[in-house]
Amino acid sequence: MNDEVFYEIAIKNLTNESSEEERAQLKRYLLLPEYQAKYDELADVLKNHPDEVFQEFNLNRGLKKLRYKIKQAESDNFFSNRKIMAIAASLVVLLGLGMLFNNDSFVPKPINYVSVASMAGQRTEIFLPDSSIVYLNSGATIRYPEKFVNNHRDVELRGEAFFKVKRNVDKPFTVISGNFKTTVLGTSFSVSNNDENDFQVAVKTGKVKVENNITKKQFILIKNTQVAFNAEDGELEKSTVNAEYVTDWHKNLLRFDAITAKVAFSKIEKWYNVKIHCEADSILNRKIRAAYSDEPLEKVFKSLEFMIGLKYEIENDTILIK
């Protein structure tokens, strides 16, 4: 058994920073009465002697200095008093709070954030610090830290995005979008939140937890399920979907899955950053089933002209349907 390893994993466990492997290793240490006693004393010092922690250790010297102090104190048979426990407990600051301390004061490390916006009519691919990948749909924005610290990975989203999250059971990945929070360990899914009454999550792979921050109601979603916000009753509704169809926009595939022309026109406006004016109301309720892979606007309307019998004119960024 190694005391240096024991103190590191013990303090990680006390600050909820330990991994499953480290927790299993700690259990083996605690089978021995001597380590159980050290663990209990360490927990007691952490709880009842915070002043000793701050006075004894300067974080600028880092973990290397902490290990040296512990080893030096043990070699001097100094473990009988509580000072060495305060030295060890000071690691809590390093692992749990991420702060820099000196003898008299502390200053939080600043967290730098990155904001990325996808231009209207474009899809944007982003690589996050943990190697997860995000695809922003037209007009969407995302905000995330330059580096994910501690035991969580949080991002803020406005608009629609598709996520391919790198699995990490020790660092859940959370998307904060308006009044809703979507949490995963590692999976692929889409989130859409264009305004407070428009929220939807669809899961392509893995498992996702969605929570309404106001009502605290939660849903667990698996592959090919989704939740969508119903503005009339203010609740999330769960349903089954073909997630491939819902999320394949991130592959630059514009899909109309038996939707009305009115809904299709709205998608086209967002996809190509154009305005559509329809003078023929009879066209709006006609159903469209089609898919276009990175096609120019003119080709899409040529197809729709044949499919539902519309007549159109394109003038710059405006399409007039007769």
C-alpha angles and dihedrals in degrees: 000000000000120000093202091055091044094056093048096051092039093056092042088055093048090053095044091246099114124113124227090259092051092048090052090049091050091053089058091052092049092057085077114076093221092059093043088056091049091049093050092049092047091052090049094051091048090052101040107026110049093144092061090053094056096042096047103051136047109200092208087075089056136201093315091064092046093054090048092053093049092049092046092050093049092050089054090051086242096142094098092079126060099245094089089051089056089051091053093043090055087074085074087075092054096046102034109031105026092216133144113232134191128181096279110022146008134225123201117237108249116244114219117211131204122213121196127183127193112223119240110276093019139097117217130203119211132186113212124212091261092052093256113142127227127191113200118206122219112307095003124137132200132191124197139156120265086239130020108233135186117007103320142065111210128179132174120223135192115182127003127328140163117220131204100189121199108232117250116157091193095054115044115206116230130191113201111201119167110299093348137083125200117195129189141160097212128333145106122263144138130242125195122188114154096154139351092278096046116072131140137161124191124183122217099174136003128006131304135190117212121192133188103222091207102047094024089223113152136203129194112213129195132184115319095011129110143180123216130186115248106209093196096064098018093237138120116246124206123215144156119261141167095255091194090064094043096050107031092094085090087069089059090257115143106202131187108192104192093306128149120266088245091060091042092053090053090053091048092051091055095040096052099024094240138128122242123200115190118196094176110076091185089068096057098073097046114114122241128198113179144117129215123194109209092317124166117254094248092057092051092054092045087057093047091048089060095038103051102011100247126156118217146177125202118209113175105297096348128086119197116201118198 
